[in-house]
Amino acid sequence: MKSFLAYQNARMIGPLETKVKKVNAGKVALKLFPNWRWHHNSNSNTKIGIWVAWKLDCYDVKILQTLNQLIHYEATQLHSKI
């Protein structure tokens, strides 16, 4: 995924069905999304199914709701040249 993000010059991503264990979330996020902000849907589940990750200098994201099957958020683009 890290090479995909670099190749596509991605600034926001929402991977599904990741199956990352909650205990490993921070380590995985730091490796895949360095200098990004991220949110996932692991409340009581031991594995994470949905992530949302975005570059702080490109988007302002407000998380509205997080459930087992969805993350509802509002994203505002910060620069018009993205």
PDB file with one MODEL, atoms N, CA, C and O in Angstrom:
MODEL        1
ATOM      1  N   MET A   1       0.812  -1.173   0.000  1.00  0.00           N
ATOM      2  CA  MET A   1       0.000   0.000   0.000  1.00  0.00           C
ATOM      3  C   MET A   1       0.871   1.259   0.000  1.00  0.00           C
ATOM      4  O   MET A   1       0.510   2.261  -0.616  1.00  0.00           O
ATOM      5  N   LYS A   2       1.990   1.212   0.673  1.00  0.00           N
ATOM      6  CA  LYS A   2       2.857   2.386   0.745  1.00  0.00           C
ATOM      7  C   LYS A   2       3.339   2.798  -0.643  1.00  0.00           C
ATOM      8  O   LYS A   2       3.368   3.990  -0.951  1.00  0.00           O
ATOM      9  N   SER A   3       3.716   1.839  -1.485  1.00  0.00           N
ATOM     10  CA  SER A   3       4.163   2.167  -2.842  1.00  0.00           C
ATOM     11  C   SER A   3       2.999   2.680  -3.689  1.00  0.00           C
ATOM     12  O   SER A   3       3.187   3.556  -4.532  1.00  0.00           O
ATOM     13  N   PHE A   4       1.794   2.140  -3.470  1.00  0.00           N
ATOM     14  CA  PHE A   4       0.613   2.628  -4.179  1.00  0.00           C
ATOM     15  C   PHE A   4       0.351   4.089  -3.843  1.00  0.00           C
ATOM     16  O   PHE A   4       0.086   4.894  -4.735  1.00  0.00           O
ATOM     17  N   LEU A   5       0.425   4.434  -2.562  1.00  0.00           N
ATOM     18  CA  LEU A   5       0.200   5.815  -2.138  1.00  0.00           C
ATOM     19  C   LEU A   5       1.202   6.765  -2.795  1.00  0.00           C
ATOM     20  O   LEU A   5       0.840   7.854  -3.240  1.00  0.00           O
ATOM     21  N   ALA A   6       2.462   6.340  -2.849  1.00  0.00           N
ATOM     22  CA  ALA A   6       3.494   7.181  -3.455  1.00  0.00           C
ATOM     23  C   ALA A   6       3.287   7.291  -4.965  1.00  0.00           C
ATOM     24  O   ALA A   6       3.386   8.382  -5.528  1.00  0.00           O
ATOM     25  N   TYR A   7       3.004   6.178  -5.613  1.00  0.00           N
ATOM     26  CA  TYR A   7       2.826   6.163  -7.071  1.00  0.00           C
ATOM     27  C   TYR A   7       1.632   7.019  -7.492  1.00  0.00           C
ATOM     28  O   TYR A   7       1.708   7.755  -8.476  1.00  0.00           O
ATOM     29  N   GLN A   8       0.540   6.923  -6.754  1.00  0.00           N
ATOM     30  CA  GLN A   8      -0.677   7.672  -7.083  1.00  0.00           C
ATOM     31  C   GLN A   8      -0.668   9.096  -6.529  1.00  0.00           C
ATOM     32  O   GLN A   8      -1.578   9.878  -6.807  1.00  0.00           O
ATOM     33  N   ASN A   9       0.348   9.429  -5.756  1.00  0.00           N
ATOM     34  CA  ASN A   9       0.416  10.728  -5.079  1.00  0.00           C
ATOM     35  C   ASN A   9      -0.873  10.980  -4.295  1.00  0.00           C
ATOM     36  O   ASN A   9      -1.438  12.073  -4.332  1.00  0.00           O
ATOM     37  N   ALA A  10      -1.318   9.951  -3.591  1.00  0.00           N
ATOM     38  CA  ALA A  10      -2.577  10.000  -2.843  1.00  0.00           C
ATOM     39  C   ALA A  10      -2.474  10.954  -1.670  1.00  0.00           C
ATOM     40  O   ALA A  10      -1.433  11.072  -1.025  1.00  0.00           O
ATOM     41  N   ARG A  11      -3.574  11.627  -1.414  1.00  0.00           N
ATOM     42  CA  ARG A  11      -3.643  12.557  -0.290  1.00  0.00           C
ATOM     43  C   ARG A  11      -4.721  12.156   0.708  1.00  0.00           C
ATOM     44  O   ARG A  11      -4.763  12.648   1.836  1.00  0.00           O
ATOM     45  N   MET A  12      -5.601  11.240   0.261  1.00  0.00           N
ATOM     46  CA  MET A  12      -6.644  10.693   1.126  1.00  0.00           C
ATOM     47  C   MET A  12      -6.934   9.277   0.641  1.00  0.00           C
ATOM     48  O   MET A  12      -6.936   9.003  -0.559  1.00  0.00           O
ATOM     49  N   ILE A  13      -7.179   8.380   1.602  1.00  0.00           N
ATOM     50  CA  ILE A  13      -7.441   6.993   1.239  1.00  0.00           C
ATOM     51  C   ILE A  13      -8.384   6.375   2.269  1.00  0.00           C
ATOM     52  O   ILE A  13      -8.403   6.781   3.431  1.00  0.00           O
ATOM     53  N   GLY A  14      -9.156   5.400   1.835  1.00  0.00           N
ATOM     54  CA  GLY A  14     -10.093   4.716   2.720  1.00  0.00           C
ATOM     55  C   GLY A  14     -10.062   3.221   2.496  1.00  0.00           C
ATOM     56  O   GLY A  14     -11.000   2.676   1.916  1.00  0.00           O
ATOM     57  N   PRO A  15      -9.020   2.537   2.934  1.00  0.00           N
ATOM     58  CA  PRO A  15      -8.932   1.087   2.734  1.00  0.00           C
ATOM     59  C   PRO A  15     -10.002   0.332   3.533  1.00  0.00           C
ATOM     60  O   PRO A  15     -10.339   0.708   4.656  1.00  0.00           O
ATOM     61  N   LEU A  16     -10.524  -0.733   2.931  1.00  0.00           N
ATOM     62  CA  LEU A  16     -11.558  -1.566   3.547  1.00  0.00           C
ATOM     63  C   LEU A  16     -11.032  -2.971   3.791  1.00  0.00           C
ATOM     64  O   LEU A  16     -10.094  -3.414   3.129  1.00  0.00           O
ATOM     65  N   GLU A  17     -11.637  -3.669   4.744  1.00  0.00           N
ATOM     66  CA  GLU A  17     -11.305  -5.070   5.046  1.00  0.00           C
ATOM     67  C   GLU A  17      -9.810  -5.257   5.305  1.00  0.00           C
ATOM     68  O   GLU A  17      -9.201  -6.189   4.780  1.00  0.00           O
ATOM     69  N   THR A  18      -9.232  -4.395   6.093  1.00  0.00           N
ATOM     70  CA  THR A  18      -7.789  -4.464   6.343  1.00  0.00           C
ATOM     71  C   THR A  18      -7.411  -5.577   7.314  1.00  0.00           C
ATOM     72  O   THR A  18      -6.323  -6.143   7.208  1.00  0.00           O
ATOM     73  N   LYS A  19      -8.282  -5.895   8.248  1.00  0.00           N
ATOM     74  CA  LYS A  19      -8.071  -6.954   9.238  1.00  0.00           C
ATOM     75  C   LYS A  19      -6.811  -6.751  10.076  1.00  0.00           C
ATOM     76  O   LYS A  19      -6.180  -7.714  10.510  1.00  0.00           O
ATOM     77  N   VAL A  20      -6.460  -5.507  10.294  1.00  0.00           N
ATOM     78  CA  VAL A  20      -5.336  -5.165  11.170  1.00  0.00           C
ATOM     79  C   VAL A  20      -5.830  -5.292  12.608  1.00  0.00           C
ATOM     80  O   VAL A  20      -6.906  -4.797  12.944  1.00  0.00           O
ATOM     81  N   LYS A  21      -5.056  -5.944  13.443  1.00  0.00           N
ATOM     82  CA  LYS A  21      -5.430  -6.049  14.851  1.00  0.00           C
ATOM     83  C   LYS A  21      -5.346  -4.680  15.504  1.00  0.00           C
ATOM     84  O   LYS A  21      -4.430  -3.902  15.238  1.00  0.00           O
ATOM     85  N   LYS A  22      -6.317  -4.401  16.364  1.00  0.00           N
ATOM     86  CA  LYS A  22      -6.393  -3.100  17.036  1.00  0.00           C
ATOM     87  C   LYS A  22      -5.097  -2.768  17.761  1.00  0.00           C
ATOM     88  O   LYS A  22      -4.662  -1.616  17.755  1.00  0.00           O
ATOM     89  N   VAL A  23      -4.484  -3.750  18.375  1.00  0.00           N
ATOM     90  CA  VAL A  23      -3.246  -3.535  19.123  1.00  0.00           C
ATOM     91  C   VAL A  23      -2.105  -3.070  18.204  1.00  0.00           C
ATOM     92  O   VAL A  23      -1.162  -2.434  18.675  1.00  0.00           O
ATOM     93  N   ASN A  24      -2.178  -3.377  16.900  1.00  0.00           N
ATOM     94  CA  ASN A  24      -1.130  -3.008  15.947  1.00  0.00           C
ATOM     95  C   ASN A  24      -1.455  -1.742  15.149  1.00  0.00           C
ATOM     96  O   ASN A  24      -0.670  -1.340  14.289  1.00  0.00           O
ATOM     97  N   ALA A  25      -2.583  -1.118  15.417  1.00  0.00           N
ATOM     98  CA  ALA A  25      -3.054   0.006  14.601  1.00  0.00           C
ATOM     99  C   ALA A  25      -2.047   1.148  14.537  1.00  0.00           C
ATOM    100  O   ALA A  25      -1.750   1.640  13.449  1.00  0.00           O
ATOM    101  N   GLY A  26      -1.525   1.574  15.662  1.00  0.00           N
ATOM    102  CA  GLY A  26      -0.582   2.688  15.674  1.00  0.00           C
ATOM    103  C   GLY A  26       0.676   2.398  14.881  1.00  0.00           C
ATOM    104  O   GLY A  26       1.152   3.248  14.128  1.00  0.00           O
ATOM    105  N   LYS A  27       1.216   1.204  15.047  1.00  0.00           N
ATOM    106  CA  LYS A  27       2.432   0.813  14.340  1.00  0.00           C
ATOM    107  C   LYS A  27       2.194   0.766  12.824  1.00  0.00           C
ATOM    108  O   LYS A  27       3.021   1.242  12.046  1.00  0.00           O
ATOM    109  N   VAL A  28       1.073   0.197  12.419  1.00  0.00           N
ATOM    110  CA  VAL A  28       0.740   0.108  10.996  1.00  0.00           C
ATOM    111  C   VAL A  28       0.524   1.497  10.412  1.00  0.00           C
ATOM    112  O   VAL A  28       1.016   1.800   9.325  1.00  0.00           O
ATOM    113  N   ALA A  29      -0.205   2.337  11.127  1.00  0.00           N
ATOM    114  CA  ALA A  29      -0.484   3.687  10.638  1.00  0.00           C
ATOM    115  C   ALA A  29       0.798   4.499  10.465  1.00  0.00           C
ATOM    116  O   ALA A  29       0.953   5.205   9.468  1.00  0.00           O
ATOM    117  N   LEU A  30       1.708   4.405  11.416  1.00  0.00           N
ATOM    118  CA  LEU A  30       2.964   5.145  11.305  1.00  0.00           C
ATOM    119  C   LEU A  30       3.806   4.675  10.125  1.00  0.00           C
ATOM    120  O   LEU A  30       4.520   5.465   9.509  1.00  0.00           O
ATOM    121  N   LYS A  31       3.718   3.393   9.816  1.00  0.00           N
ATOM    122  CA  LYS A  31       4.483   2.848   8.691  1.00  0.00           C
ATOM    123  C   LYS A  31       3.838   3.218   7.351  1.00  0.00           C
ATOM    124  O   LYS A  31       4.535   3.611   6.415  1.00  0.00           O
ATOM    125  N   LEU A  32       2.514   3.094   7.258  1.00  0.00           N
ATOM    126  CA  LEU A  32       1.828   3.351   5.992  1.00  0.00           C
ATOM    127  C   LEU A  32       1.516   4.822   5.757  1.00  0.00           C
ATOM    128  O   LEU A  32       1.576   5.300   4.624  1.00  0.00           O
ATOM    129  N   PHE A  33       1.186   5.537   6.819  1.00  0.00           N
ATOM    130  CA  PHE A  33       0.729   6.913   6.690  1.00  0.00           C
ATOM    131  C   PHE A  33       1.588   7.869   7.513  1.00  0.00           C
ATOM    132  O   PHE A  33       1.061   8.544   8.397  1.00  0.00           O
ATOM    133  N   PRO A  34       2.882   7.947   7.256  1.00  0.00           N
ATOM    134  CA  PRO A  34       3.703   8.871   8.048  1.00  0.00           C
ATOM    135  C   PRO A  34       3.285  10.313   7.767  1.00  0.00           C
ATOM    136  O   PRO A  34       3.060  10.685   6.616  1.00  0.00           O
ATOM    137  N   ASN A  35       3.184  11.107   8.801  1.00  0.00           N
ATOM    138  CA  ASN A  35       2.786  12.515   8.713  1.00  0.00           C
ATOM    139  C   ASN A  35       1.363  12.706   8.198  1.00  0.00           C
ATOM    140  O   ASN A  35       1.022  13.769   7.679  1.00  0.00           O
ATOM    141  N   TRP A  36       0.540  11.678   8.343  1.00  0.00           N
ATOM    142  CA  TRP A  36      -0.877  11.765   7.994  1.00  0.00           C
ATOM    143  C   TRP A  36      -1.676  11.668   9.281  1.00  0.00           C
ATOM    144  O   TRP A  36      -1.167  11.218  10.307  1.00  0.00           O
ATOM    145  N   ARG A  37      -2.924  12.090   9.220  1.00  0.00           N
ATOM    146  CA  ARG A  37      -3.872  11.855  10.303  1.00  0.00           C
ATOM    147  C   ARG A  37      -4.711  10.661   9.864  1.00  0.00           C
ATOM    148  O   ARG A  37      -4.950  10.489   8.669  1.00  0.00           O
ATOM    149  N   TRP A  38      -5.158   9.841  10.795  1.00  0.00           N
ATOM    150  CA  TRP A  38      -5.931   8.662  10.423  1.00  0.00           C
ATOM    151  C   TRP A  38      -6.976   8.343  11.481  1.00  0.00           C
ATOM    152  O   TRP A  38      -6.880   8.774  12.630  1.00  0.00           O
ATOM    153  N   HIS A  39      -7.972   7.580  11.063  1.00  0.00           N
ATOM    154  CA  HIS A  39      -9.059   7.155  11.935  1.00  0.00           C
ATOM    155  C   HIS A  39      -9.493   5.774  11.462  1.00  0.00           C
ATOM    156  O   HIS A  39      -9.476   5.487  10.265  1.00  0.00           O
ATOM    157  N   HIS A  40      -9.881   4.919  12.407  1.00  0.00           N
ATOM    158  CA  HIS A  40     -10.368   3.592  12.030  1.00  0.00           C
ATOM    159  C   HIS A  40     -11.587   3.237  12.850  1.00  0.00           C
ATOM    160  O   HIS A  40     -11.945   3.950  13.788  1.00  0.00           O
ATOM    161  N   ASN A  41     -12.227   2.132  12.495  1.00  0.00           N
ATOM    162  CA  ASN A  41     -13.506   1.780  13.125  1.00  0.00           C
ATOM    163  C   ASN A  41     -13.389   0.720  14.211  1.00  0.00           C
ATOM    164  O   ASN A  41     -14.338  -0.037  14.415  1.00  0.00           O
ATOM    165  N   SER A  42     -12.300   0.637  14.894  1.00  0.00           N
ATOM    166  CA  SER A  42     -12.183  -0.377  15.945  1.00  0.00           C
ATOM    167  C   SER A  42     -12.622   0.194  17.283  1.00  0.00           C
ATOM    168  O   SER A  42     -11.833   0.835  17.978  1.00  0.00           O
ATOM    169  N   ASN A  43     -13.837  -0.029  17.635  1.00  0.00           N
ATOM    170  CA  ASN A  43     -14.328   0.357  18.961  1.00  0.00           C
ATOM    171  C   ASN A  43     -14.186  -0.831  19.897  1.00  0.00           C
ATOM    172  O   ASN A  43     -13.374  -0.805  20.822  1.00  0.00           O
ATOM    173  N   SER A  44     -14.955  -1.847  19.666  1.00  0.00           N
ATOM    174  CA  SER A  44     -14.884  -3.039  20.506  1.00  0.00           C
ATOM    175  C   SER A  44     -14.318  -4.233  19.746  1.00  0.00           C
ATOM    176  O   SER A  44     -13.970  -5.248  20.350  1.00  0.00           O
ATOM    177  N   ASN A  45     -14.225  -4.115  18.418  1.00  0.00           N
ATOM    178  CA  ASN A  45     -13.694  -5.223  17.627  1.00  0.00           C
ATOM    179  C   ASN A  45     -12.196  -5.360  17.849  1.00  0.00           C
ATOM    180  O   ASN A  45     -11.510  -4.384  18.152  1.00  0.00           O
ATOM    181  N   THR A  46     -11.700  -6.570  17.698  1.00  0.00           N
ATOM    182  CA  THR A  46     -10.260  -6.777  17.829  1.00  0.00           C
ATOM    183  C   THR A  46      -9.531  -6.529  16.519  1.00  0.00           C
ATOM    184  O   THR A  46      -8.310  -6.376  16.511  1.00  0.00           O
ATOM    185  N   LYS A  47     -10.271  -6.487  15.398  1.00  0.00           N
ATOM    186  CA  LYS A  47      -9.661  -6.212  14.103  1.00  0.00           C
ATOM    187  C   LYS A  47     -10.338  -5.003  13.468  1.00  0.00           C
ATOM    188  O   LYS A  47     -11.532  -4.762  13.647  1.00  0.00           O
ATOM    189  N   ILE A  48      -9.541  -4.259  12.726  1.00  0.00           N
ATOM    190  CA  ILE A  48     -10.020  -3.045  12.081  1.00  0.00           C
ATOM    191  C   ILE A  48     -10.425  -3.376  10.652  1.00  0.00           C
ATOM    192  O   ILE A  48      -9.663  -3.998   9.912  1.00  0.00           O
ATOM    193  N   GLY A  49     -11.619  -2.961  10.268  1.00  0.00           N
ATOM    194  CA  GLY A  49     -12.087  -3.207   8.912  1.00  0.00           C
ATOM    195  C   GLY A  49     -11.946  -1.997   8.009  1.00  0.00           C
ATOM    196  O   GLY A  49     -11.669  -2.143   6.819  1.00  0.00           O
ATOM    197  N   ILE A  50     -12.132  -0.802   8.559  1.00  0.00           N
ATOM    198  CA  ILE A  50     -12.139   0.417   7.745  1.00  0.00           C
ATOM    199  C   ILE A  50     -11.159   1.443   8.325  1.00  0.00           C
ATOM    200  O   ILE A  50     -11.117   1.674   9.533  1.00  0.00           O
ATOM    201  N   TRP A  51     -10.393   2.037   7.451  1.00  0.00           N
ATOM    202  CA  TRP A  51      -9.518   3.145   7.806  1.00  0.00           C
ATOM    203  C   TRP A  51      -9.891   4.348   6.945  1.00  0.00           C
ATOM    204  O   TRP A  51     -10.395   4.193   5.833  1.00  0.00           O
ATOM    205  N   VAL A  52      -9.646   5.514   7.452  1.00  0.00           N
ATOM    206  CA  VAL A  52      -9.648   6.741   6.666  1.00  0.00           C
ATOM    207  C   VAL A  52      -8.346   7.443   7.036  1.00  0.00           C
ATOM    208  O   VAL A  52      -8.045   7.636   8.214  1.00  0.00           O
ATOM    209  N   ALA A  53      -7.583   7.818   6.022  1.00  0.00           N
ATOM    210  CA  ALA A  53      -6.310   8.493   6.281  1.00  0.00           C
ATOM    211  C   ALA A  53      -6.175   9.667   5.314  1.00  0.00           C
ATOM    212  O   ALA A  53      -6.558   9.569   4.148  1.00  0.00           O
ATOM    213  N   TRP A  54      -5.626  10.779   5.809  1.00  0.00           N
ATOM    214  CA  TRP A  54      -5.518  11.961   4.975  1.00  0.00           C
ATOM    215  C   TRP A  54      -4.294  12.763   5.380  1.00  0.00           C
ATOM    216  O   TRP A  54      -3.860  12.733   6.531  1.00  0.00           O
ATOM    217  N   LYS A  55      -3.750  13.480   4.405  1.00  0.00           N
ATOM    218  CA  LYS A  55      -2.626  14.379   4.671  1.00  0.00           C
ATOM    219  C   LYS A  55      -3.161  15.654   5.299  1.00  0.00           C
ATOM    220  O   LYS A  55      -4.094  16.270   4.785  1.00  0.00           O
ATOM    221  N   LEU A  56      -2.569  16.038   6.401  1.00  0.00           N
ATOM    222  CA  LEU A  56      -3.030  17.205   7.153  1.00  0.00           C
ATOM    223  C   LEU A  56      -2.928  18.516   6.377  1.00  0.00           C
ATOM    224  O   LEU A  56      -3.739  19.419   6.580  1.00  0.00           O
ATOM    225  N   ASP A  57      -1.952  18.625   5.500  1.00  0.00           N
ATOM    226  CA  ASP A  57      -1.805  19.869   4.751  1.00  0.00           C
ATOM    227  C   ASP A  57      -2.732  19.943   3.540  1.00  0.00           C
ATOM    228  O   ASP A  57      -2.757  20.957   2.843  1.00  0.00           O
ATOM    229  N   CYS A  58      -3.497  18.873   3.283  1.00  0.00           N
ATOM    230  CA  CYS A  58      -4.393  18.846   2.133  1.00  0.00           C
ATOM    231  C   CYS A  58      -5.872  18.858   2.502  1.00  0.00           C
ATOM    232  O   CYS A  58      -6.691  19.417   1.773  1.00  0.00           O
ATOM    233  N   TYR A  59      -6.217  18.239   3.637  1.00  0.00           N
ATOM    234  CA  TYR A  59      -7.623  18.109   4.030  1.00  0.00           C
ATOM    235  C   TYR A  59      -7.830  18.391   5.511  1.00  0.00           C
ATOM    236  O   TYR A  59      -6.978  18.110   6.354  1.00  0.00           O
ATOM    237  N   ASP A  60      -8.987  18.952   5.789  1.00  0.00           N
ATOM    238  CA  ASP A  60      -9.484  19.045   7.150  1.00  0.00           C
ATOM    239  C   ASP A  60     -10.635  18.047   7.224  1.00  0.00           C
ATOM    240  O   ASP A  60     -11.595  18.162   6.462  1.00  0.00           O
ATOM    241  N   VAL A  61     -10.558  17.084   8.117  1.00  0.00           N
ATOM    242  CA  VAL A  61     -11.563  16.023   8.202  1.00  0.00           C
ATOM    243  C   VAL A  61     -12.227  16.049   9.569  1.00  0.00           C
ATOM    244  O   VAL A  61     -11.562  16.105  10.604  1.00  0.00           O
ATOM    245  N   LYS A  62     -13.525  16.007   9.548  1.00  0.00           N
ATOM    246  CA  LYS A  62     -14.328  15.942  10.769  1.00  0.00           C
ATOM    247  C   LYS A  62     -15.051  14.600  10.771  1.00  0.00           C
ATOM    248  O   LYS A  62     -15.880  14.341   9.899  1.00  0.00           O
ATOM    249  N   ILE A  63     -14.743  13.748  11.740  1.00  0.00           N
ATOM    250  CA  ILE A  63     -15.406  12.451  11.862  1.00  0.00           C
ATOM    251  C   ILE A  63     -16.780  12.684  12.476  1.00  0.00           C
ATOM    252  O   ILE A  63     -16.888  13.242  13.568  1.00  0.00           O
ATOM    253  N   LEU A  64     -17.831  12.256  11.776  1.00  0.00           N
ATOM    254  CA  LEU A  64     -19.194  12.460  12.236  1.00  0.00           C
ATOM    255  C   LEU A  64     -19.747  11.250  12.968  1.00  0.00           C
ATOM    256  O   LEU A  64     -20.449  11.392  13.970  1.00  0.00           O
ATOM    257  N   GLN A  65     -19.430  10.046  12.466  1.00  0.00           N
ATOM    258  CA  GLN A  65     -19.950   8.827  13.080  1.00  0.00           C
ATOM    259  C   GLN A  65     -19.063   7.651  12.689  1.00  0.00           C
ATOM    260  O   GLN A  65     -18.595   7.562  11.554  1.00  0.00           O
ATOM    261  N   THR A  66     -18.841   6.757  13.635  1.00  0.00           N
ATOM    262  CA  THR A  66     -18.072   5.545  13.384  1.00  0.00           C
ATOM    263  C   THR A  66     -18.875   4.348  13.871  1.00  0.00           C
ATOM    264  O   THR A  66     -19.245   4.274  15.043  1.00  0.00           O
ATOM    265  N   LEU A  67     -19.141   3.415  12.969  1.00  0.00           N
ATOM    266  CA  LEU A  67     -19.858   2.179  13.280  1.00  0.00           C
ATOM    267  C   LEU A  67     -19.051   0.995  12.757  1.00  0.00           C
ATOM    268  O   LEU A  67     -18.009   1.177  12.128  1.00  0.00           O
ATOM    269  N   ASN A  68     -19.534  -0.213  13.019  1.00  0.00           N
ATOM    270  CA  ASN A  68     -18.824  -1.402  12.541  1.00  0.00           C
ATOM    271  C   ASN A  68     -18.707  -1.454  11.020  1.00  0.00           C
ATOM    272  O   ASN A  68     -17.720  -1.969  10.495  1.00  0.00           O
ATOM    273  N   GLN A  69     -19.700  -0.928  10.312  1.00  0.00           N
ATOM    274  CA  GLN A  69     -19.729  -1.034   8.864  1.00  0.00           C
ATOM    275  C   GLN A  69     -19.476   0.282   8.125  1.00  0.00           C
ATOM    276  O   GLN A  69     -19.510   0.310   6.895  1.00  0.00           O
ATOM    277  N   LEU A  70     -19.223   1.366   8.854  1.00  0.00           N
ATOM    278  CA  LEU A  70     -19.010   2.628   8.153  1.00  0.00           C
ATOM    279  C   LEU A  70     -18.291   3.644   9.032  1.00  0.00           C
ATOM    280  O   LEU A  70     -18.308   3.582  10.261  1.00  0.00           O
ATOM    281  N   ILE A  71     -17.662   4.574   8.336  1.00  0.00           N
ATOM    282  CA  ILE A  71     -17.133   5.782   8.955  1.00  0.00           C
ATOM    283  C   ILE A  71     -17.715   6.935   8.149  1.00  0.00           C
ATOM    284  O   ILE A  71     -17.462   7.053   6.950  1.00  0.00           O
ATOM    285  N   HIS A  72     -18.489   7.778   8.807  1.00  0.00           N
ATOM    286  CA  HIS A  72     -19.115   8.930   8.167  1.00  0.00           C
ATOM    287  C   HIS A  72     -18.285  10.149   8.543  1.00  0.00           C
ATOM    288  O   HIS A  72     -18.089  10.437   9.724  1.00  0.00           O
ATOM    289  N   TYR A  73     -17.805  10.856   7.541  1.00  0.00           N
ATOM    290  CA  TYR A  73     -16.958  12.013   7.819  1.00  0.00           C
ATOM    291  C   TYR A  73     -17.196  13.111   6.795  1.00  0.00           C
ATOM    292  O   TYR A  73     -17.758  12.880   5.725  1.00  0.00           O
ATOM    293  N   GLU A  74     -16.762  14.290   7.145  1.00  0.00           N
ATOM    294  CA  GLU A  74     -16.831  15.445   6.257  1.00  0.00           C
ATOM    295  C   GLU A  74     -15.405  15.897   5.995  1.00  0.00           C
ATOM    296  O   GLU A  74     -14.653  16.165   6.932  1.00  0.00           O
ATOM    297  N   ALA A  75     -15.029  15.982   4.717  1.00  0.00           N
ATOM    298  CA  ALA A  75     -13.677  16.386   4.343  1.00  0.00           C
ATOM    299  C   ALA A  75     -13.730  17.697   3.581  1.00  0.00           C
ATOM    300  O   ALA A  75     -14.530  17.866   2.661  1.00  0.00           O
ATOM    301  N   THR A  76     -12.867  18.623   3.975  1.00  0.00           N
ATOM    302  CA  THR A  76     -12.756  19.911   3.299  1.00  0.00           C
ATOM    303  C   THR A  76     -11.360  20.021   2.716  1.00  0.00           C
ATOM    304  O   THR A  76     -10.366  19.894   3.431  1.00  0.00           O
ATOM    305  N   GLN A  77     -11.292  20.257   1.424  1.00  0.00           N
ATOM    306  CA  GLN A  77     -10.012  20.421   0.742  1.00  0.00           C
ATOM    307  C   GLN A  77      -9.432  21.771   1.129  1.00  0.00           C
ATOM    308  O   GLN A  77     -10.133  22.781   1.079  1.00  0.00           O
ATOM    309  N   LEU A  78      -8.171  21.802   1.512  1.00  0.00           N
ATOM    310  CA  LEU A  78      -7.543  23.033   1.992  1.00  0.00           C
ATOM    311  C   LEU A  78      -6.920  23.859   0.879  1.00  0.00           C
ATOM    312  O   LEU A  78      -6.819  25.078   1.022  1.00  0.00           O
ATOM    313  N   HIS A  79      -6.494  23.246  -0.234  1.00  0.00           N
ATOM    314  CA  HIS A  79      -5.836  23.947  -1.327  1.00  0.00           C
ATOM    315  C   HIS A  79      -6.536  23.613  -2.633  1.00  0.00           C
ATOM    316  O   HIS A  79      -6.982  22.482  -2.828  1.00  0.00           O
ATOM    317  N   SER A  80      -6.632  24.565  -3.507  1.00  0.00           N
ATOM    318  CA  SER A  80      -7.335  24.342  -4.775  1.00  0.00           C
ATOM    319  C   SER A  80      -6.482  23.628  -5.813  1.00  0.00           C
ATOM    320  O   SER A  80      -7.013  23.219  -6.845  1.00  0.00           O
ATOM    321  N   LYS A  81      -5.176  23.459  -5.583  1.00  0.00           N
ATOM    322  CA  LYS A  81      -4.295  22.813  -6.568  1.00  0.00           C
ATOM    323  C   LYS A  81      -4.108  21.331  -6.319  1.00  0.00           C
ATOM    324  O   LYS A  81      -3.181  20.735  -6.866  1.00  0.00           O
ATOM    325  N   ILE A  82      -4.959  20.716  -5.510  1.00  0.00           N
ATOM    326  CA  ILE A  82      -4.828  19.287  -5.206  1.00  0.00           C
ATOM    327  C   ILE A  82      -5.406  18.496  -6.349  1.00  0.00           C
ATOM    328  O   ILE A  82      -5.404  17.265  -6.310  1.00  0.00           O
TER     329      ILE A  82
ENDMDL
END
